[in-house]
């Protein structure tokens, strides 16, 4: 029985390691996507402020 128990435990350990790697990959992907989204939002805000000539975000500048 001990051999089967060890095999089951090893299987669970390997399964957990795979989930952890997958989670780390997903977090990395989400962090990259967040950076891209922030950059796009910033560019959009700058363009909008320049277009309508209004300081939308309250930073004291219109556009750049």
N, C-alpha and C positions, 0 to 999 in steps of 0.2 A: 504494500500500500504506500509505503514511503516514497517509492520511485514515482508513482502516479501523482502523489501530492506535490512533489518537487517539480514535476513537469507542468502541472497546473499552475503552480506559483510562478514558474519561469514564463509561462505563456501570459499570465496577467501582467508581469513586469514588462515584458516586451510590448504588450498592448498599451500600457500606460506610457511607455517611452514614445511610442508612435503618436499617441494623442498629444503629448507634450510638444513634440517636434512640429506637429501639425498646427497646434495652437500658436507656437512661436512664429511660424510662417504666416499665419493669418494676422497676427498682431503686426508683424513687419509690413505686410501688404497694406493693412489699414493705416498705419502710420505714414506710409508713402502716399497713399491716396489722400490723406488729410493734408499733407504738405502741398500736394497738387491743388486741392480744393481751396486752400488758403491763398495760394498764389493767384489762382484764377479770380477769386473773390476780390483780392486787392486790385488786380488789373481792371476788373469790372467797375469797382468803386471809383478808381481814378478816372476812368473814361467817362463814367456817369457825371462825376463832379465837374469835369472839364466841359462836358456837353451842356449841362444845365446851369453851370456857373454858380454852384451852391456848395458850401462846406457841409457835406452830409454827416461825416463821422466826427465832426467837432475838433479836428486837430489843428484848426486855424489856417488851413490851406485848402484851396480849391484845386483838386487834381494833384499834381506832383508837388 
